[in-house]
Amino acid sequence: MSNEHITREAWLEAAIETLRPRFQTVGYLLPDQVRVSVGWAVSFRGENSSVLALTVSRKITKDDVYQIYVTPEEDRASDVLGYLVHELTHVAVGTDAGHGPDFKSCAVAVGLEGKMTQALPGIVLAAELVALAETLGDYPHRKVDLELAKTPAPVPAGSNVPAFPIPDVPAPRWTSGPRTQTNRQLLVKCREAHSDPTLDGYQVRTSATWLDRGAPQCPDGHPMSRA
């Protein structure tokens, strides 16, 4: 189906407006304004690797409006709508409710089921969301596949170019952010007595690369070795 929604946010906003009556029917009112976007919000990956959407409390937004973030790792429209219903449930009862009794009451009423921290649409709601996805048209997003960042770059047959990882050579950058720390820092320690007793047991950390090129020295000039 053709899509009149140019952006992902417009598509998601249209979905919220379509889902709004569902909450009202079971006695829960959504705020007039709810912001929604695609992206990793605060602690998405830090809190739980399975978190696929998150709602930011309006208590920490300057205009007192809830903000929902849906993972860029999903582009199947019906699944995205399922995550959206879960997050709208947080909006309906307030983020302070967590996944407790108030959240569960609303979640079950709108058609979510399963463990509340991972509650997803039951059969009836899931079928309705498939139909809603058809109505909304193509979800204008293509997934970010983090697994590709872990896959060595393909090397043509017969090529002399080695695949990653290459020792001491960084892998290609997949984002503009800082690189993930991947090298293991080795503990290096001085085992000699020092003129200043407070330096006894002096130790630092360094990479195997630098250690192979020469052991560091403590402040008294003693060579250090791996602990």
Backbone as ProteinMPNN parsed JSONL, in Angstrom:
{"seq_chain_A": "MSNEHITREAWLEAAIETLRPRFQTVGYLLPDQVRVSVGWAVSFRGENSSVLALTVSRKITKDDVYQIYVTPEEDRASDVLGYLVHELTHVAVGTDAGHGPDFKSCAVAVGLEGKMTQALPGIVLAAELVALAETLGDYPHRKVDLELAKTPAPVPAGSNVPAFPIPDVPAPRWTSGPRTQTNRQLLVKCREAHSDPTLDGYQVRTSATWLDRGAPQCPDGHPMSRA", "coords_chain_A": {"N_chain_A": [[0.849, -1.193, 0.0], [0.491, 2.259, -0.794], [2.222, 4.997, 0.76], [1.35, 7.764, 2.632], [2.669, 9.01, 4.583], [5.534, 10.695, 5.103], [7.706, 10.65, 6.812], [9.168, 8.594, 9.437], [8.348, 9.368, 11.959], [5.946, 10.722, 11.443], [4.384, 8.603, 10.588], [4.284, 7.021, 12.914], [3.048, 8.825, 14.642], [0.543, 9.028, 13.426], [-0.291, 6.451, 13.908], [-0.567, 6.483, 16.699], [-2.734, 8.228, 17.008], [-4.699, 6.679, 15.84], [-4.791, 4.544, 17.58], [-5.593, 5.701, 19.921], [-8.462, 5.789, 20.588], [-8.822, 3.131, 21.378], [-7.654, 2.897, 23.885], [-9.209, 4.73, 25.259], [-11.699, 3.5, 25.185], [-11.441, 1.437, 27.059], [-11.209, 2.823, 29.353], [-8.965, 4.47, 29.747], [-7.185, 7.431, 29.304], [-5.205, 8.953, 26.905], [-2.64, 11.458, 26.889], [-3.121, 14.648, 25.224], [-0.971, 15.272, 23.635], [1.74, 13.366, 22.562], [5.041, 12.653, 22.119], [6.912, 10.945, 19.636], [9.482, 8.883, 18.362], [12.119, 7.402, 16.368], [14.824, 5.615, 17.563], [17.64, 5.025, 19.759], [17.071, 5.407, 23.096], [17.937, 6.878, 26.295], [19.997, 4.667, 28.005], [19.044, 2.438, 26.613], [20.473, 0.118, 25.627], [22.069, -0.227, 27.769], [20.522, -0.897, 30.001], [19.056, -3.213, 29.381], [19.458, -5.713, 27.063], [17.353, -6.563, 25.562], [15.492, -4.579, 25.34], [13.245, -2.873, 23.369], [11.81, -0.624, 22.992], [11.029, 2.517, 24.569], [9.802, 4.692, 27.08], [10.046, 8.042, 27.947], [9.715, 9.818, 30.892], [7.424, 12.486, 31.372], [8.134, 14.166, 33.334], [10.746, 14.893, 33.108], [10.956, 16.284, 30.782], [11.037, 19.367, 29.023], [8.641, 20.48, 28.21], [6.65, 19.075, 29.471], [5.763, 16.724, 28.23], [5.294, 13.374, 27.301], [7.795, 11.243, 25.908], [8.334, 8.895, 23.437], [10.468, 6.321, 22.367], [11.266, 4.247, 19.734], [12.906, 1.291, 18.821], [15.493, 1.345, 16.303], [16.115, -1.054, 15.285], [14.131, -2.581, 14.251], [11.89, -3.122, 11.579], [9.525, -4.179, 10.802], [6.271, -3.469, 10.389], [3.917, -4.234, 11.883], [5.035, -5.338, 14.198], [6.374, -3.131, 15.243], [4.177, -1.556, 15.866], [3.137, -3.075, 17.937], [5.11, -2.72, 19.916], [4.703, -0.039, 20.266], [2.099, 0.108, 21.355], [2.615, -1.052, 23.843], [4.288, 0.915, 24.968], [2.57, 3.11, 24.948], [0.852, 2.285, 26.869], [2.396, 2.652, 29.144], [2.417, 5.419, 29.065], [-0.287, 5.936, 29.454], [-0.795, 5.126, 32.115], [1.195, 6.318, 33.489], [4.69, 6.679, 33.941], [5.76, 6.201, 36.425], [4.427, 4.052, 37.409], [5.686, 1.838, 36.542], [5.987, -1.587, 35.697], [3.957, -2.53, 37.188], [0.869, -3.338, 39.058], [-1.051, -1.377, 38.107], [-0.132, -0.842, 35.541], [-0.39, -3.409, 34.461], [-3.175, -3.82, 34.543], [-4.125, -1.973, 32.643], [-2.669, -2.831, 30.4], [-3.58, -5.469, 29.927], [-6.223, -4.888, 29.402], [-6.098, -3.516, 26.983], [-5.186, -5.444, 25.31], [-2.679, -6.625, 25.51], [-0.349, -9.209, 26.448], [1.367, -11.784, 28.388], [4.566, -11.802, 30.149], [4.795, -8.895, 32.023], [6.91, -7.029, 31.791], [7.751, -7.501, 29.279], [5.5, -7.41, 27.766], [3.435, -8.149, 25.031], [1.335, -7.896, 22.054], [-1.631, -9.909, 22.222], [-3.305, -12.592, 20.453], [-5.681, -11.506, 19.269], [-5.317, -8.661, 19.357], [-2.906, -8.545, 17.944], [-3.685, -9.325, 15.361], [-5.33, -7.183, 14.722], [-3.462, -5.156, 14.662], [-1.917, -5.844, 12.47], [-3.752, -5.315, 10.461], [-4.032, -2.578, 10.895], [-1.477, -1.716, 10.24], [-1.517, -2.149, 7.505], [-3.371, -0.234, 6.781], [-2.069, 2.134, 7.497], [0.028, 2.118, 5.732], [3.269, 1.691, 4.116], [5.87, 1.363, 6.435], [8.072, 3.859, 6.887], [10.934, 3.119, 7.26], [14.06, 1.461, 7.546], [15.591, -1.301, 8.963], [18.236, -1.171, 11.395], [20.853, -3.264, 11.548], [22.501, -4.635, 13.993], [23.985, -6.913, 14.166], [25.436, -7.074, 11.886], [27.557, -5.443, 12.338], [29.201, -7.012, 13.794], [30.128, -8.842, 12.089], [32.768, -10.097, 10.142], [34.325, -8.227, 7.525], [33.55, -9.048, 4.144], [35.82, -10.962, 2.154], [37.183, -11.075, -1.023], [37.594, -14.06, -2.995], [40.848, -15.384, -3.268], [42.018, -13.002, -2.685], [44.53, -10.865, -1.244], [43.938, -9.375, 0.865], [43.394, -9.336, 4.25], [40.732, -10.548, 6.382], [38.783, -8.802, 8.873], [38.885, -9.488, 12.414], [42.037, -7.742, 12.486], [45.077, -8.041, 14.144], [45.938, -5.291, 16.156], [44.911, -3.529, 14.302], [42.299, -1.38, 13.773], [38.818, -2.22, 13.413], [36.437, -1.46, 10.749], [34.639, 1.667, 11.004], [31.34, 1.813, 12.178], [29.617, 3.699, 13.059], [29.413, 7.268, 13.775], [30.211, 7.746, 16.294], [32.243, 7.343, 19.331], [34.734, 4.743, 19.344], [34.092, 1.375, 20.402], [35.579, 0.046, 23.292], [37.776, -2.473, 22.836], [40.197, -3.767, 23.225], [42.106, -5.63, 25.589], [43.268, -4.425, 28.552], [46.353, -4.871, 30.083], [47.617, -5.758, 33.29], [50.427, -4.323, 34.769], [53.249, -4.532, 36.85], [55.51, -3.252, 39.354], [58.048, -4.948, 41.032], [60.023, -4.318, 42.781], [61.668, -2.85, 45.705], [61.083, 0.49, 46.864], [62.373, 3.869, 47.018], [60.595, 5.562, 48.109], [58.337, 4.361, 50.243], [55.596, 4.362, 49.773], [55.342, 3.85, 47.144], [55.693, 1.214, 46.755], [54.626, -1.753, 45.219], [53.727, -0.511, 42.998], [51.709, -0.068, 40.129], [50.415, -0.296, 36.794], [48.238, -0.151, 33.891], [48.377, -1.441, 30.582], [48.415, -1.94, 26.996], [48.825, -5.093, 25.25], [50.207, -4.709, 22.947], [51.862, -2.416, 23.361], [53.32, -3.367, 25.502], [54.765, -5.43, 24.353], [56.551, -3.967, 22.902], [58.179, -2.843, 24.704], [58.88, -2.832, 28.16], [57.309, -0.807, 30.649], [58.595, 1.615, 33.061], [58.877, 2.057, 36.632], [58.398, 4.941, 38.849], [60.894, 5.046, 40.136], [62.575, 4.052, 38.261], [62.756, 1.311, 37.895], [62.356, -1.646, 35.939], [59.183, -2.864, 34.832], [56.842, -5.598, 35.003], [54.445, -8.004, 33.738], [51.698, -8.531, 35.872]], "CA_chain_A": [[0.0, 0.0, 0.0], [1.282, 3.484, -0.844], [2.338, 5.616, 2.078], [1.258, 9.217, 2.622], [3.512, 9.511, 5.672], [6.877, 10.834, 4.55], [8.708, 10.321, 7.827], [8.836, 7.565, 10.42], [7.624, 9.997, 13.053], [4.57, 10.982, 11.003], [3.719, 7.293, 10.576], [4.054, 6.638, 14.307], [2.055, 9.751, 15.204], [-0.757, 8.608, 12.894], [-0.641, 5.223, 14.619], [-1.027, 6.854, 18.038], [-4.087, 8.775, 16.907], [-5.604, 5.574, 15.541], [-4.873, 3.693, 18.767], [-6.118, 6.48, 21.052], [-9.794, 5.331, 21.026], [-8.742, 1.817, 22.019], [-7.391, 3.139, 25.301], [-10.365, 5.427, 25.827], [-12.781, 2.529, 25.329], [-11.256, 0.637, 28.279], [-11.147, 3.71, 30.504], [-7.67, 5.138, 29.913], [-7.043, 8.555, 28.383], [-3.842, 9.351, 26.562], [-2.503, 12.914, 26.799], [-3.37, 15.199, 23.888], [0.283, 15.236, 22.87], [2.764, 12.383, 22.896], [6.082, 12.67, 21.095], [7.388, 9.596, 19.322], [10.567, 8.916, 17.392], [12.894, 6.172, 16.234], [16.189, 5.814, 18.038], [17.969, 4.458, 21.063], [16.976, 6.409, 24.147], [18.87, 6.718, 27.409], [20.171, 3.335, 28.601], [18.399, 1.351, 25.865], [21.292, -1.081, 25.632], [22.715, -0.382, 29.064], [19.632, -1.51, 30.971], [18.613, -4.546, 28.997], [19.693, -5.883, 25.635], [16.117, -6.912, 24.869], [14.608, -3.427, 25.302], [13.006, -2.472, 21.987], [11.145, 0.675, 23.01], [11.185, 3.131, 25.886], [9.071, 5.944, 27.279], [10.696, 8.989, 28.846], [8.728, 10.513, 31.714], [7.24, 13.906, 31.08], [8.708, 14.933, 34.44], [12.088, 15.377, 32.763], [10.929, 16.989, 29.498], [10.805, 20.791, 29.297], [7.259, 20.887, 27.922], [5.732, 18.185, 30.163], [5.196, 15.803, 27.245], [5.967, 12.072, 27.234], [8.514, 10.959, 24.661], [8.498, 7.464, 23.189], [11.498, 5.967, 21.395], [11.138, 2.882, 19.227], [14.197, 0.849, 18.315], [15.741, 1.313, 14.862], [16.472, -2.422, 14.91], [12.934, -3.274, 13.765], [11.17, -2.407, 10.517], [8.25, -4.836, 10.516], [5.296, -2.495, 10.875], [3.026, -4.761, 12.921], [5.818, -5.483, 15.425], [6.59, -1.775, 15.752], [2.914, -1.147, 16.488], [3.049, -3.78, 19.213], [5.968, -2.001, 20.866], [4.079, 1.265, 20.505], [0.991, -0.099, 22.299], [3.232, -1.26, 25.154], [4.761, 2.202, 25.489], [1.399, 3.952, 25.205], [0.326, 1.834, 28.155], [3.18, 3.397, 30.142], [1.933, 6.806, 29.024], [-1.646, 5.976, 29.991], [-0.816, 4.965, 33.579], [2.32, 7.05, 34.067], [5.908, 5.873, 34.004], [6.038, 5.835, 37.814], [3.761, 2.78, 37.695], [6.536, 0.742, 36.106], [5.21, -2.687, 35.125], [3.18, -3.03, 38.308], [-0.556, -3.647, 38.898], [-1.759, -0.401, 37.273], [0.279, -1.1, 34.164], [-0.966, -4.687, 34.031], [-4.611, -3.651, 34.309], [-4.289, -1.307, 31.358], [-2.085, -3.666, 29.349], [-4.493, -6.576, 29.64], [-7.449, -4.315, 28.846], [-5.92, -3.123, 25.576], [-4.878, -6.613, 24.5], [-1.314, -7.131, 25.669], [-0.277, -10.378, 27.315], [2.71, -12.261, 28.676], [5.268, -11.146, 31.242], [4.512, -7.48, 31.82], [8.085, -6.281, 31.347], [7.915, -7.756, 27.852], [4.145, -7.649, 27.276], [3.229, -7.917, 23.607], [-0.048, -8.153, 21.667], [-2.189, -11.239, 22.115], [-3.732, -12.955, 19.099], [-6.685, -10.576, 18.746], [-4.679, -7.367, 19.115], [-1.896, -8.709, 16.893], [-4.386, -9.323, 14.074], [-5.784, -5.817, 14.485], [-2.3, -4.324, 14.33], [-1.56, -6.165, 11.093], [-4.687, -4.556, 9.639], [-3.688, -1.163, 11.044], [-0.253, -1.488, 9.458], [-1.948, -2.054, 6.103], [-4.047, 1.052, 6.627], [-1.077, 3.215, 7.597], [0.948, 2.049, 4.603], [4.649, 1.28, 4.366], [6.586, 2.02, 7.533], [9.235, 4.427, 6.193], [12.167, 2.881, 8.012], [14.722, 0.186, 7.295], [16.227, -1.652, 10.223], [19.672, -1.165, 11.658], [21.188, -4.625, 11.97], [23.74, -4.571, 14.767], [24.756, -8.129, 13.951], [26.353, -6.831, 10.765], [28.76, -4.797, 12.877], [30.032, -8.053, 14.389], [30.503, -9.766, 11.026], [33.965, -9.676, 9.419], [34.093, -7.754, 6.164], [33.798, -10.119, 3.175], [37.085, -10.879, 1.426], [37.067, -11.805, -2.287], [38.44, -15.247, -3.134], [42.154, -15.116, -3.859], [42.507, -11.678, -2.304], [45.56, -10.823, -0.216], [43.466, -8.505, 1.938], [42.862, -10.176, 5.328], [39.46, -10.147, 6.974], [38.872, -8.318, 10.242], [39.806, -8.508, 12.978], [43.474, -7.849, 12.286], [45.721, -7.557, 15.365], [46.421, -3.905, 16.203], [44.287, -2.719, 13.258], [40.89, -1.223, 14.144], [37.797, -2.593, 12.441], [35.785, -0.279, 10.157], [33.683, 2.37, 11.847], [29.947, 1.641, 11.766], [28.908, 4.918, 13.443], [30.299, 8.421, 13.945], [30.524, 7.86, 17.71], [33.54, 6.788, 19.761], [34.861, 3.296, 19.192], [33.94, 0.528, 21.577], [36.85, -0.455, 23.789], [37.812, -3.924, 22.611], [41.45, -4.383, 23.642], [42.193, -5.921, 27.024], [44.398, -3.761, 29.181], [47.082, -5.803, 30.944], [48.157, -5.186, 34.521], [51.89, -4.381, 34.836], [53.573, -4.187, 38.236], [56.919, -3.218, 39.77], [58.212, -5.852, 42.173], [61.18, -3.868, 43.559], [61.446, -1.909, 46.803], [61.227, 1.865, 46.38], [62.874, 4.86, 47.969], [59.386, 6.037, 48.783], [57.566, 3.133, 50.513], [54.224, 4.437, 49.257], [55.35, 3.399, 45.754], [55.802, -0.245, 46.702], [53.444, -2.324, 44.589], [53.312, 0.388, 41.914], [51.207, -0.814, 38.99], [49.665, 0.421, 35.759], [47.69, -1.023, 32.854], [48.762, -1.074, 29.222], [48.002, -2.963, 26.032], [49.842, -6.078, 24.907], [51.013, -4.134, 21.862], [52.918, -1.576, 23.919], [54.158, -4.186, 26.365], [55.689, -6.147, 23.477], [57.564, -3.036, 22.387], [59.073, -2.436, 25.784], [58.221, -2.742, 29.46], [57.408, 0.517, 31.283], [59.379, 1.687, 34.291], [58.222, 2.744, 37.741], [59.03, 6.25, 39.1], [62.296, 4.885, 40.539], [63.336, 3.562, 37.125], [62.796, -0.143, 37.826], [61.498, -2.227, 34.891], [57.966, -3.474, 35.323], [56.441, -6.797, 34.28], [53.029, -8.36, 33.904], [51.355, -9.013, 37.223]], "C_chain_A": [[0.883, 1.241, 0.0], [1.223, 4.186, 0.504], [2.306, 7.128, 1.953], [2.128, 9.844, 3.701], [4.967, 9.517, 5.208], [7.936, 10.384, 5.547], [8.23, 9.212, 8.754], [7.988, 8.149, 11.538], [6.175, 10.27, 12.674], [3.761, 9.688, 11.004], [3.353, 6.875, 11.993], [3.011, 7.543, 14.969], [0.652, 9.392, 14.713], [-1.232, 7.334, 13.595], [-1.18, 5.542, 16.01], [-2.454, 7.366, 17.988], [-5.102, 7.681, 16.614], [-5.817, 4.688, 16.76], [-5.521, 4.395, 19.959], [-7.507, 5.993, 21.511], [-9.776, 3.978, 21.723], [-8.51, 1.968, 23.517], [-8.6, 3.793, 25.966], [-11.514, 4.453, 26.09], [-12.668, 1.722, 26.619], [-10.97, 1.517, 29.496], [-9.835, 4.417, 30.756], [-7.527, 6.232, 28.861], [-5.569, 8.852, 28.148], [-3.778, 10.872, 26.522], [-2.726, 13.393, 25.36], [-2.127, 15.124, 23.01], [1.23, 14.184, 23.432], [3.798, 12.422, 21.775], [6.596, 11.242, 20.873], [8.441, 9.692, 18.231], [11.235, 7.548, 17.336], [14.312, 6.459, 16.705], [16.391, 5.137, 19.377], [17.923, 5.564, 22.095], [17.983, 6.101, 25.242], [18.826, 5.296, 27.937], [19.451, 2.216, 27.864], [19.196, 0.07, 26.005], [21.943, -1.301, 26.983], [21.84, -1.12, 30.062], [19.342, -2.962, 30.64], [18.747, -4.695, 27.495], [18.427, -6.217, 24.86], [15.138, -5.744, 24.796], [14.477, -2.927, 23.864], [12.219, -1.179, 21.88], [11.21, 1.209, 24.431], [10.398, 4.424, 25.933], [9.806, 6.8, 28.302], [9.617, 9.781, 29.575], [8.637, 11.99, 31.341], [7.799, 14.783, 32.2], [10.086, 15.482, 34.112], [12.133, 15.981, 31.35], [10.483, 18.424, 29.745], [9.367, 21.223, 29.065], [6.224, 19.941, 28.522], [5.024, 17.228, 29.21], [5.998, 14.502, 27.256], [6.657, 11.922, 25.884], [8.751, 9.454, 24.555], [9.576, 7.278, 22.129], [11.338, 4.497, 21.024], [12.454, 2.497, 18.567], [14.323, 0.948, 16.796], [16.089, -0.086, 14.366], [15.287, -3.226, 14.378], [12.279, -2.452, 12.656], [9.886, -3.123, 10.095], [7.148, -4.033, 11.183], [4.43, -3.029, 12.012], [3.757, -4.949, 14.248], [6.068, -4.124, 16.071], [5.332, -1.279, 16.451], [2.709, -1.839, 17.832], [3.882, -3.109, 20.281], [5.317, -0.668, 21.246], [2.915, 1.142, 21.49], [1.54, -0.298, 23.712], [3.642, 0.083, 25.757], [3.604, 3.156, 25.758], [0.714, 3.547, 26.506], [1.077, 2.513, 29.292], [2.701, 4.846, 30.213], [0.576, 6.903, 29.714], [-1.68, 5.915, 31.512], [0.294, 5.739, 34.27], [3.535, 6.158, 34.238], [6.261, 5.467, 35.434], [5.427, 4.484, 38.17], [4.622, 1.587, 37.318], [5.723, -0.307, 35.377], [4.35, -3.349, 36.201], [1.701, -3.231, 37.999], [-1.313, -2.679, 37.994], [-1.418, -0.608, 35.798], [-0.395, -2.372, 33.649], [-2.452, -4.553, 33.711], [-4.872, -3.024, 32.949], [-3.814, -2.194, 30.212], [-3.034, -4.783, 28.935], [-5.755, -6.051, 28.959], [-7.293, -3.95, 27.365], [-5.468, -4.28, 24.698], [-3.46, -7.113, 24.551], [-1.338, -8.353, 26.584], [1.166, -10.809, 27.49], [3.29, -11.556, 29.882], [5.209, -9.642, 31.019], [5.717, -6.663, 31.371], [8.336, -6.452, 29.855], [6.556, -7.987, 27.185], [3.991, -7.242, 25.817], [1.789, -8.281, 23.239], [-0.418, -9.627, 21.681], [-2.697, -11.45, 20.704], [-4.685, -11.926, 18.497], [-6.054, -9.227, 18.409], [-3.665, -7.46, 17.983], [-2.539, -8.667, 15.508], [-4.857, -7.912, 13.724], [-4.624, -4.907, 14.084], [-1.789, -4.617, 12.924], [-2.458, -5.369, 10.139], [-4.381, -3.059, 9.701], [-2.448, -0.823, 10.233], [-0.584, -1.348, 7.976], [-2.583, -0.702, 5.838], [-3.056, 2.211, 6.622], [-0.141, 3.251, 6.4], [2.35, 1.687, 5.04], [5.263, 2.074, 5.507], [7.903, 2.547, 6.967], [10.539, 4.345, 6.986], [12.746, 1.546, 7.588], [15.65, -0.091, 8.464], [17.737, -1.465, 10.227], [19.999, -2.535, 12.225], [22.532, -4.616, 12.678], [24.591, -5.815, 14.594], [25.763, -7.939, 12.822], [27.654, -6.186, 11.249], [29.708, -5.813, 13.5], [30.576, -9.006, 13.329], [31.749, -9.268, 10.313], [33.617, -9.228, 7.996], [34.399, -8.874, 5.177], [35.092, -9.886, 2.405], [36.962, -11.697, 0.146], [38.028, -12.995, -2.335], [39.748, -14.884, -3.821], [42.743, -13.78, -3.479], [43.571, -11.791, -1.225], [45.151, -9.949, 0.964], [42.854, -9.37, 3.039], [41.529, -9.656, 5.842], [39.706, -9.605, 8.37], [38.415, -9.43, 11.183], [41.271, -8.805, 12.677], [44.132, -7.312, 13.552], [46.258, -6.142, 15.19], [45.859, -3.031, 15.089], [42.804, -2.608, 13.578], [39.953, -1.654, 13.027], [37.165, -1.33, 11.857], [34.815, 0.365, 11.141], [32.277, 2.158, 11.296], [29.11, 2.845, 12.16], [29.927, 6.041, 13.565], [30.718, 8.595, 15.402], [31.876, 7.272, 18.053], [33.56, 5.277, 19.604], [34.612, 2.586, 20.508], [35.307, 0.014, 21.999], [36.873, -1.972, 23.656], [39.118, -4.566, 23.087], [41.488, -4.558, 25.161], [43.455, -5.277, 27.579], [45.04, -4.707, 30.198], [47.659, -5.075, 32.157], [49.67, -5.411, 34.555], [52.314, -3.823, 36.199], [55.082, -4.154, 38.458], [57.059, -4.044, 41.042], [59.383, -5.442, 43.077], [60.748, -2.976, 44.727], [61.751, -0.502, 46.293], [61.768, 2.786, 47.479], [61.726, 5.471, 48.761], [58.49, 4.813, 48.999], [56.148, 3.16, 49.958], [54.148, 3.985, 47.805], [55.479, 1.882, 45.636], [54.489, -0.839, 46.17], [52.914, -1.481, 43.448], [52.872, -0.424, 40.691], [50.421, 0.088, 38.042], [49.067, -0.612, 34.806], [48.101, -0.509, 31.484], [48.339, -2.202, 28.286], [49.155, -3.919, 25.754], [50.764, -5.543, 23.819], [52.171, -3.319, 22.411], [53.853, -2.383, 24.811], [55.174, -4.97, 25.543], [56.806, -5.243, 22.967], [58.509, -2.541, 23.472], [58.327, -2.276, 27.084], [58.342, -1.328, 30.016], [58.256, 0.445, 32.543], [58.585, 2.418, 35.366], [58.916, 4.088, 37.958], [60.482, 6.166, 39.54], [63.158, 4.321, 39.417], [63.46, 2.054, 37.034], [61.903, -0.645, 36.69], [60.309, -2.938, 35.504], [57.616, -4.688, 34.458], [54.99, -7.113, 34.552], [52.78, -8.953, 35.285], [50.845, -10.455, 37.165]], "O_chain_A": [[1.896, 1.289, 0.697], [0.292, 3.988, 1.285], [3.131, 7.714, 1.253], [2.305, 11.062, 3.733], [5.553, 8.464, 4.955], [8.948, 9.8, 5.162], [7.035, 8.93, 8.842], [7.038, 7.523, 12.01], [5.273, 10.074, 13.488], [2.589, 9.684, 11.379], [2.235, 6.425, 12.241], [2.192, 7.077, 15.761], [-0.311, 9.442, 15.478], [-2.425, 7.161, 13.843], [-2.152, 4.929, 16.45], [-3.287, 6.994, 18.814], [-6.239, 7.745, 17.083], [-6.903, 4.141, 16.95], [-5.951, 3.736, 20.906], [-7.712, 5.803, 22.71], [-10.628, 3.707, 22.57], [-9.103, 1.247, 24.319], [-8.966, 3.451, 27.091], [-12.217, 4.569, 27.094], [-13.684, 1.36, 27.212], [-10.544, 1.024, 30.54], [-9.602, 4.915, 31.858], [-7.725, 5.988, 27.671], [-4.79, 8.984, 29.093], [-4.761, 11.517, 26.157], [-2.543, 12.637, 24.406], [-2.22, 14.935, 21.797], [1.48, 14.134, 24.636], [3.455, 12.242, 20.607], [6.695, 10.449, 21.809], [8.311, 10.48, 17.294], [10.955, 6.662, 18.144], [14.924, 7.441, 16.286], [15.436, 4.731, 20.04], [18.651, 6.551, 21.987], [18.782, 5.172, 25.123], [17.761, 4.778, 28.275], [19.26, 1.14, 28.431], [18.668, -0.95, 26.449], [22.326, -2.422, 27.317], [22.346, -1.885, 30.882], [19.379, -3.831, 31.511], [18.206, -3.889, 26.737], [18.423, -6.16, 23.63], [14.05, -5.9, 24.241], [15.473, -2.599, 23.22], [11.986, -0.69, 20.774], [11.42, 0.454, 25.38], [10.332, 5.162, 24.95], [10.144, 6.333, 29.389], [8.718, 10.344, 28.951], [9.637, 12.642, 31.04], [7.925, 15.997, 32.038], [10.552, 16.424, 34.753], [13.211, 16.168, 30.787], [9.629, 18.664, 30.599], [8.912, 22.21, 29.644], [5.054, 19.982, 28.141], [3.833, 16.955, 29.363], [7.228, 14.523, 27.224], [6.173, 12.405, 24.86], [9.296, 8.829, 25.464], [9.598, 7.984, 21.121], [11.283, 3.624, 21.89], [13.046, 3.293, 17.839], [13.364, 0.666, 16.077], [16.33, -0.287, 13.175], [15.422, -4.414, 14.087], [12.132, -1.236, 12.779], [9.234, -2.713, 9.135], [7.102, -3.931, 12.409], [4.232, -2.334, 13.008], [3.169, -4.745, 15.311], [5.985, -3.982, 17.291], [5.411, -0.653, 17.509], [2.164, -1.244, 18.761], [3.434, -2.942, 21.415], [5.378, -0.234, 22.396], [2.763, 1.99, 22.369], [0.985, 0.235, 24.673], [3.369, 0.35, 26.927], [3.66, 3.935, 26.709], [0.074, 4.368, 27.163], [0.473, 2.907, 30.29], [2.596, 5.422, 31.296], [0.322, 7.842, 30.469], [-2.506, 6.58, 32.138], [0.332, 5.811, 35.499], [3.409, 5.001, 34.64], [6.986, 4.493, 35.636], [5.86, 3.841, 39.127], [4.337, 0.458, 37.717], [4.876, 0.018, 34.545], [4.056, -4.542, 36.145], [1.31, -3.291, 36.833], [-2.139, -3.114, 37.192], [-2.288, -0.558, 34.928], [-0.908, -2.4, 32.53], [-2.93, -5.107, 32.722], [-5.73, -3.483, 32.195], [-4.478, -2.296, 29.18], [-3.262, -5.014, 27.747], [-6.29, -6.688, 28.051], [-8.242, -4.063, 26.59], [-5.371, -4.132, 23.48], [-3.063, -7.939, 23.728], [-2.248, -8.507, 27.399], [2.072, -10.286, 26.841], [2.596, -10.8, 30.561], [5.54, -9.166, 29.933], [5.554, -5.691, 30.635], [9.041, -5.653, 29.239], [6.467, -8.672, 26.166], [4.365, -6.139, 25.421], [1.095, -8.912, 24.035], [0.342, -10.484, 21.23], [-2.537, -10.58, 19.848], [-4.517, -11.52, 17.347], [-6.235, -8.711, 17.306], [-3.574, -6.554, 17.154], [-2.002, -8.047, 14.59], [-4.789, -7.498, 12.566], [-4.789, -4.0, 13.267], [-1.278, -3.718, 12.256], [-1.989, -4.821, 9.142], [-4.459, -2.359, 8.691], [-2.379, 0.236, 9.61], [0.003, -0.522, 7.278], [-2.357, -0.096, 4.79], [-3.189, 3.152, 5.839], [0.423, 4.298, 6.084], [2.586, 1.406, 6.215], [5.186, 3.302, 5.54], [8.77, 1.753, 6.602], [11.152, 5.356, 7.327], [12.005, 0.605, 7.303], [16.402, 0.783, 8.897], [18.408, -1.587, 9.202], [19.474, -2.919, 13.27], [23.58, -4.592, 12.033], [25.795, -5.78, 14.848], [26.817, -8.574, 12.809], [28.712, -6.363, 10.644], [30.883, -5.517, 13.714], [31.392, -9.876, 13.633], [31.787, -8.106, 9.909], [32.726, -9.787, 7.356], [35.392, -9.583, 5.339], [35.418, -8.754, 2.048], [36.668, -12.891, 0.209], [39.129, -12.942, -1.787], [39.76, -14.17, -4.824], [43.85, -13.448, -3.901], [43.527, -12.696, -0.391], [45.898, -9.795, 1.931], [41.878, -10.075, 2.782], [41.237, -8.464, 5.745], [40.726, -9.914, 8.985], [37.607, -10.261, 10.769], [41.689, -9.962, 12.62], [43.779, -6.221, 14.0], [46.94, -5.835, 14.212], [46.292, -1.888, 14.941], [42.113, -3.624, 13.652], [40.253, -1.478, 11.846], [37.338, -0.244, 12.41], [34.245, -0.307, 12.0], [32.045, 2.305, 10.095], [28.0, 3.008, 11.654], [31.134, 5.818, 13.474], [31.498, 9.494, 15.715], [32.578, 6.762, 17.18], [32.529, 4.615, 19.716], [34.882, 3.119, 21.584], [36.104, -0.405, 21.16], [36.081, -2.67, 24.29], [39.157, -5.772, 23.329], [40.965, -3.733, 25.91], [44.564, -5.557, 27.126], [44.362, -5.267, 31.058], [48.123, -3.939, 32.062], [50.142, -6.536, 34.392], [51.816, -2.79, 36.645], [55.834, -4.912, 37.845], [56.303, -3.873, 41.999], [59.697, -6.148, 44.036], [59.645, -2.43, 44.748], [62.579, -0.324, 45.399], [61.638, 2.521, 48.674], [61.875, 5.843, 49.925], [57.938, 4.281, 48.036], [55.56, 2.11, 49.7], [53.06, 3.759, 47.275], [55.383, 1.331, 44.539], [53.399, -0.476, 46.613], [51.797, -1.693, 42.977], [53.566, -1.349, 40.268], [49.845, 1.098, 38.448], [49.359, -1.803, 34.908], [48.165, 0.698, 31.252], [47.955, -3.283, 28.733], [50.317, -3.591, 25.994], [51.948, -5.877, 23.772], [53.317, -3.492, 21.994], [55.051, -2.107, 24.864], [56.312, -5.158, 25.975], [57.891, -5.722, 22.637], [59.519, -1.898, 23.185], [57.262, -1.658, 27.123], [59.393, -0.706, 29.865], [58.591, -0.637, 33.027], [57.746, 3.27, 35.075], [59.929, 4.356, 37.314], [61.236, 7.118, 39.342], [64.36, 4.131, 39.605], [64.195, 1.551, 36.184], [60.805, -0.122, 36.496], [60.418, -3.543, 36.571], [58.052, -4.782, 33.31], [54.379, -6.569, 35.472], [53.557, -9.766, 35.785], [50.508, -11.033, 38.199]]}, "name": "protein", "num_of_chains": 1, "seq": "MSNEHITREAWLEAAIETLRPRFQTVGYLLPDQVRVSVGWAVSFRGENSSVLALTVSRKITKDDVYQIYVTPEEDRASDVLGYLVHELTHVAVGTDAGHGPDFKSCAVAVGLEGKMTQALPGIVLAAELVALAETLGDYPHRKVDLELAKTPAPVPAGSNVPAFPIPDVPAPRWTSGPRTQTNRQLLVKCREAHSDPTLDGYQVRTSATWLDRGAPQCPDGHPMSRA"}
